[in-house]
Amino acid sequence: MSLDEAESYIENYLNNLPDETVDELCKKMCAWKDNVLTDCYPDMKCPDGLLDA
C-alpha cells in the first residue's frame, strides 16, 4: 500500500469509525501488545489507566 493509499484509507474510513469501535480496537490492541511484548520485554505493559482513557 502506498503512502497516498494509506492516508486516503485513514481519512475516509478509519477517521469515520464510531467512537465505540475505536475504543474497542484500542483495548484489543493494548491487550495484544501486552501479550506480545511481555514475552520479549517483561517490563513493558500498558500504563495503569490507559485502557480507561
C-alpha positions, 0 to 999 in steps of 0.5 A, a space after each residue: 500500500 502506498 503512502 497516498 493509499 494509506 492516508 486516503 484509507 485513514 481519512 475516509 474510513 478509519 477517521 469515520 469509525 464510531 467512537 465505540 469501535 475505536 475504543 474497542 480496537 484500542 483495548 484489543 490492541 493494548 491487550 495484544 501488545 501486552 501479550 506480545 511484548 511481555 514475552 520479549 520485554 517483561 517490563 513493558 505493559 500498558 500504563 495503569 489507566 490507559 485502557 480507561 482513557 
